[in-house]
Amino acid sequence: MQPIIGVVGLGTMGLGIAQTYAAAGCSVIATDAFAPARDSARARMAEALAARVAAGKLTADARDATLTNLRVVESLTAFAPCALIIEAIVEKPWAKQDLFTQLEAIVPPTTLLATNTSSIPVATIAATAQHPDRILALHFFNPPTAMKLVELAPHAGTSEAALATARSLTEAAGKTVIQCPDRPGFIVNRCARPFYGEAFALLEEGRSAAEVDAALQAAGYRLGPFSLIDLIGADINLAATSGMFEAMGHHPRYHPFDALKAQVASGHLGRKTGIGFVFPAKPAAAPADAATLTERIEATLINEAAWLLSEGGTTPEGIDTAMKLGMNFPRGPFEALAHHGKARILALLAALESAAPAHLKTRYLPAPALDTE
Ligand SMILES: NC(=O)c1ccc[n+]([C@@H]2O[C@H](COP(=O)([O-])OP(=O)(O)OC[C@H]3O[C@@H](n4cnc5c(N)ncnc54)[C@H](O)[C@@H]3O)[C@@H](O)[C@H]2O)c1
């Protein structure tokens, strides 16, 4: 018999997470504190599945089987038989702690409790638990049904058995699970920061958004940093950057550049407002020094990944896979390092440091993993 999966919170992420496990044949018990979210969940999932049937990507039988596997309930007491419960509720530490406290009174100590948090330390969420050894993060990407990557993060007290079970249940649902430490932004949201940040450094030095994007596209990136911000929203990007800047003690590697703040203040947030850094213009031709621009951005991507590696709990291969799946990058930072060579990257970082304004100097300090590898 397939294990039973619980999902709490049926918003953007929770509904997609529920669909992911239901499509893999698991029984899914799901709820939301907001009655309209519960009442509409089945219809919203049916709509998402209908679009896949219409596109020829799913059979009607598979759609029906997925919907049959979903059981929306009103009360948390129905979660008692779950092997794994994933919360995708509001991003507030107290709300997640309170939910897990309620669930611990209902489920046996063997039930795994996973958080889909983007920014709260797993250790904080586990701090009030009776059995913190079964608490971990399973961080899905949006939309969870389409994005293959799931980051798996333990806190210091998570048991190996809990990690292994969470991994195997999620891999069985078709995901690529990459383990990482309980550090701000896990892998992708942290290691992606220089993709945007260094692009802003170039913008503030007088390069245009269109030529930076064209350079990265010529190097195989599906979208340049500014087009990606236009897609996601400058306000969302600023919130993510500012969150990392706070969480990492205002380190200049996460500096929120004035150009980004000014863009948000202007209201030109990207596709959703009709104007962004590049949108609605078409991609420009790559500038003559496209390779130099790409190398500079990749040097800082490599350095950030090497800093994370230095902190332990992950591997170069794991970071590469996460960045390719989570960001659609054509190569991971350690593959880029192998391509450019360590000496070249260290030389680039040194040159960037000597040219940087005083407040950004330590932005380019090479990670220990780069100095010693
Ligand atoms: N949206 C993303 O791109 C994304 C990506 C990765 C992780 N996350 C994380 O996933 C979580 C959910 O995000 P979302 O975008 O799906 O939010 P959302 O606002 O779309 O959905 C949250 C749902 O949780 C419900 N809810 C709130 N408090 C609850 C509670 N105490 N008990 C039961 N239900 C409750 C709300 O009614 C709502 O339906 C957050 O922790 C967020 O940081 C979001």
The ligand as a MOL file (V3000), in Angstrom:
LIG
                    3D

  0  0  0     0  0            999 V3000
M  V30 BEGIN CTAB
M  V30 COUNTS 44 48 0 0 0
M  V30 BEGIN ATOM
M  V30 1 N 5.0660 30.8290 -3.6830 0
M  V30 2 C 6.2840 30.3730 -3.9010 0
M  V30 3 O 6.8760 30.5880 -4.9840 0
M  V30 4 C 6.9620 29.5280 -2.8530 0
M  V30 5 C 8.0510 28.7220 -3.2370 0
M  V30 6 C 8.6490 27.9020 -2.2630 0
M  V30 7 C 8.1800 27.9210 -0.9570 0
M  V30 8 N 7.1240 28.7340 -0.6130 0 CHG=1
M  V30 9 C 6.6410 28.6760 0.7860 0
M  V30 10 O 5.4650 27.8580 0.8060 0
M  V30 11 C 4.5850 28.3210 1.8400 0
M  V30 12 C 3.2290 28.6420 1.2240 0
M  V30 13 O 3.3910 29.5960 0.2250 0
M  V30 14 P 2.2640 29.8500 -0.8970 0
M  V30 15 O 2.8890 30.7350 -1.9220 0
M  V30 16 O 1.6400 28.5850 -1.2920 0 CHG=-1
M  V30 17 O 1.2200 30.7070 -0.0370 0
M  V30 18 P -0.3350 30.9410 -0.3160 0
M  V30 19 O -0.6690 32.2020 0.3590 0
M  V30 20 O -0.6500 30.7880 -1.7640 0
M  V30 21 O -1.0380 29.7080 0.4410 0
M  V30 22 C -0.9930 29.5320 1.8250 0
M  V30 23 C -2.2590 28.8240 2.2510 0
M  V30 24 O -2.1180 28.4250 3.6000 0
M  V30 25 C -3.3470 28.6830 4.2480 0
M  V30 26 N -3.0440 28.8460 5.6780 0
M  V30 27 C -2.4510 29.8960 6.2910 0
M  V30 28 N -2.2780 29.6350 7.5980 0
M  V30 29 C -2.7490 28.3740 7.8030 0
M  V30 30 C -2.8040 27.5140 8.9290 0
M  V30 31 N -2.3580 27.9090 10.1290 0
M  V30 32 N -3.3420 26.2830 8.7850 0
M  V30 33 C -3.8120 25.8660 7.5890 0
M  V30 34 N -3.7700 26.6400 6.4820 0
M  V30 35 C -3.2370 27.8680 6.5850 0
M  V30 36 C -3.9220 29.9160 3.5930 0
M  V30 37 O -5.3340 29.9790 3.7670 0
M  V30 38 C -3.5150 29.6900 2.1480 0
M  V30 39 O -4.4990 29.0020 1.4110 0
M  V30 40 C 5.2840 29.4950 2.4950 0
M  V30 41 O 5.9980 29.0210 3.6100 0
M  V30 42 C 6.2350 29.9850 1.4030 0
M  V30 43 O 7.3480 30.6670 1.9260 0
M  V30 44 C 6.4950 29.5300 -1.5300 0
M  V30 END ATOM
M  V30 BEGIN BOND
M  V30 1 1 1 2
M  V30 2 2 2 3
M  V30 3 1 2 4
M  V30 4 1 4 5
M  V30 5 2 4 44
M  V30 6 2 5 6
M  V30 7 1 6 7
M  V30 8 2 7 8
M  V30 9 1 8 9
M  V30 10 1 8 44
M  V30 11 1 9 10
M  V30 12 1 9 42
M  V30 13 1 10 11
M  V30 14 1 11 12
M  V30 15 1 11 40
M  V30 16 1 12 13
M  V30 17 1 13 14
M  V30 18 2 14 15
M  V30 19 1 14 16
M  V30 20 1 14 17
M  V30 21 1 17 18
M  V30 22 2 18 19
M  V30 23 1 18 20
M  V30 24 1 18 21
M  V30 25 1 21 22
M  V30 26 1 22 23
M  V30 27 1 23 24
M  V30 28 1 23 38
M  V30 29 1 24 25
M  V30 30 1 25 26
M  V30 31 1 25 36
M  V30 32 1 26 27
M  V30 33 1 26 35
M  V30 34 2 27 28
M  V30 35 1 28 29
M  V30 36 1 29 30
M  V30 37 2 29 35
M  V30 38 1 30 31
M  V30 39 2 30 32
M  V30 40 1 32 33
M  V30 41 2 33 34
M  V30 42 1 34 35
M  V30 43 1 36 37
M  V30 44 1 36 38
M  V30 45 1 38 39
M  V30 46 1 40 41
M  V30 47 1 40 42
M  V30 48 1 42 43
M  V30 END BOND
M  V30 END CTAB
M  END
